[in-house]
Amino acid sequence: MEIKQLLTFDDVLLVPIVSSISSRKDTDMSSNLTEKIRLSIPIISANMDTVTEATMAITMARLGGVGVVHRFNTIEAEADEIRKVKREQNVIIDKPYSISPDYTLKQLKELAEEKSVTGFPVVNNNKLVGIITKRDFQFETDDNKKVSELMTKDVISAKVGISTEEAKKILNKNRIEKLPLIDKFNNLTAMITSKDIVIAESYSSASKDKNGRLIVGGAVGIGQDYEMRTKAIIDAGADFVVVDVANGYLEKTAEVVKSIKKKFGTDVIAGNVATKEGVINLKKAGADCVKIGIGPGGACLTRPVAGVGYPQLSAILECANNGINIIADGGIIKSADLSKAIAAGADIVMIGGMFAGTDESPGSIVTKAGTNYKFYRGMASINAFADKSSKLNEDSHLEGYTPEGTETLVPYKGSVTKIVNNLIGGLRSAMTYLNSRNLSDLRKKAKFVRLTEAGKKESKYT
Ligand code: XMP
């Protein structure tokens, strides 16, 4: 049997060439996730329960990437996270949360907390009758007072269909924060807030859908509930679905991709595989993009447990250029890995561990001996499996489960924005060395050299 020797990121370096690009600013980072979805930066956050829920997905989309909400939760909970992303930075909020004039102040405060909003239009049978914001009740001490007694009755509204520029003028002239939009029968249909306008305008390269809402993806598995889950997350506004299977070679993976494409027509990303055969199989099933990576991830135990895997740089080289977009998933621990993954042919990289332990990742901070940490765990770890089973009321049979993921505390890192900016800075630097104004240029011009052990040491890789 012939045994190939394959390589990963630290085995190689990119070779510099004569370059006319003197400034990193002259580089374009945009790349396609699928044929339809183009991102300003080639980075997405992993569908893991210690990495991506709404908060991470919102920040990633604002930075020009995207987040994939994990599936290790109930269908409703996953759909809720997606809804939160779609409502954020939405200059026009369709069907805004509203409140009845009969609510007490106590009920209003509870609802405001639950929905994370600061005020509501007040409606009677969906007819706009007032507005209540923090200003109206912040010094009120009687929690039993009715909204009708506290609200502003001469509410300033506008007709649905108003442009953002017109809305800005009204908000500014009247010194108000929220502008309910009504139809000709005075039914509340939408709302514009000044906060959302300011935020939308400050993230010029954010990933947005055609209605100006942030882009987000949701993961589904190949178990019985995949169809219900797909429907729920698409109804919630997911822009694409990730069919998330550790072993994307399972025939069932291709069947599920085929069925989702047929029933929902949405963009589908499928994985994980690591060879050309795996990519072609999922491409034939109708996938719009394939996720590459068997075992390179920081929390992965597949290689030590099953003895199966494929070194990630070689996997990317083999899987690229097969007529379908690919995501390099796992093993990115420094900006150099991102540059090499893209140069080797990845359209996008997916990141888990580097984004864990941030303000935007789910979970709370744990303090040990004066240092702050957050949890990061593989989705095939024992606790991820146990938590999923209990949330979904499934039989867990923990004693028969061989985990293929680890669970660790990672140091608390602050905002993910800083990490993304550092990654992008490294990629831009690589592009100036390789005379590449954009990522397809980089892919064309990239040449790798292999390192000896001494070369790795010299590169600070060991
Ligand atoms: P990084 O290196 O960015 O990798 O943390 C994230 C990717 O790791 C994969 N993943 C796992 N692989 N067992 C595995 O073998 C696991 O428990 C596990 N959890 C996540 C996944 O592809 C993710 O995007």
Residues whose N, C-alpha, C, O or C-beta is under 5 A from the ligand:
A	BS01	XMP	A46 G295 P296 G297 G298 A299 C300 L301 T302 D329 G330 G331 I332 M350 I351 G352 G353 M354 R377 G378 M379 A380 S381 E404 G405 T406
